Amino acid sequence: MNGWMNALNDLDADRIISAFAEDATAFFPVVKAERVDGKAAIAAVIRDYVAGSTKKTNIVPEDLRVD
C-alpha cells in the first residue's frame, strides 16, 4: 500500500494504474462523482487527474488498514 500511496503522491499514473485488476471497481469522489468499472475506465480517470494536476500531493495515511 505504501508503494501505491507513493505513486499517488508522485502523480505517477502508470504505477497507480498497475495496482488495479482488470475487473476492478473504484470511486474517486474528488475527481468523478460516480463509480468507475474496469481497469481501462479507472486508468482514464487517473490519467485525466494526473494531467490536470499542477503539483504533487503529500497524502500520508494514518492507521491504514486494507481488508
C-alpha positions as CSV (number, residue, x, y, z in Angstrom):
1,M,0.0,0.0,0.0
2,N,2.9,2.4,0.7
3,G,4.1,1.9,-2.9
4,W,0.7,2.9,-4.2
5,M,0.5,5.9,-1.9
6,N,3.9,7.0,-3.1
7,A,2.8,6.6,-6.7
8,L,-0.3,8.7,-6.0
9,N,1.8,11.4,-4.2
10,D,4.3,11.4,-7.1
11,L,1.4,11.6,-9.7
12,D,2.8,8.5,-11.5
13,A,-0.2,7.3,-13.5
14,D,1.4,4.1,-14.6
15,R,2.3,3.0,-11.1
16,I,-1.1,4.0,-9.8
17,I,-2.9,2.1,-12.5
18,S,-0.8,-1.0,-12.2
19,A,-2.3,-1.7,-8.8
20,F,-5.8,-2.3,-10.2
21,A,-7.2,-5.6,-11.5
22,E,-8.9,-5.7,-14.9
23,D,-12.3,-6.1,-13.2
24,A,-11.7,-3.5,-10.5
25,T,-14.3,-1.0,-9.4
26,A,-13.4,2.3,-7.9
27,F,-14.9,5.5,-6.6
28,F,-13.0,8.8,-6.9
29,P,-15.2,11.3,-5.1
30,V,-13.0,14.3,-5.7
31,V,-12.4,13.5,-9.4
32,K,-15.5,11.8,-10.6
33,A,-18.7,11.6,-8.5
34,E,-19.8,8.1,-9.8
35,R,-18.4,4.6,-9.7
36,V,-15.9,3.6,-12.3
37,D,-15.9,0.0,-13.5
38,G,-12.9,-1.8,-15.1
39,K,-9.2,-1.0,-15.3
40,A,-9.4,0.9,-18.6
41,A,-12.1,3.3,-17.2
42,I,-10.1,3.7,-14.0
43,A,-7.0,4.4,-16.0
44,A,-8.8,7.1,-17.9
45,V,-9.9,8.8,-14.7
46,I,-6.4,8.6,-13.2
47,R,-4.7,9.9,-16.4
48,D,-7.1,12.8,-16.5
49,Y,-6.5,13.6,-12.9
50,V,-2.7,13.4,-13.3
51,A,-2.8,15.5,-16.5
52,G,-4.8,18.2,-14.7
53,S,-2.7,18.3,-11.5
54,T,-0.1,21.0,-11.2
55,K,1.7,19.7,-8.2
56,K,2.5,16.5,-6.4
57,T,0.4,15.6,-3.4
58,N,1.5,14.6,0.1
59,I,-1.1,12.2,1.4
60,V,0.1,10.4,4.5
61,P,-2.3,7.7,5.7
62,E,-2.8,7.2,9.4
63,D,-4.0,3.9,10.9
64,L,-4.0,2.3,7.4
65,R,-5.9,-1.0,7.2
66,V,-6.5,-3.0,4.0
67,D,-9.1,-5.8,4.1
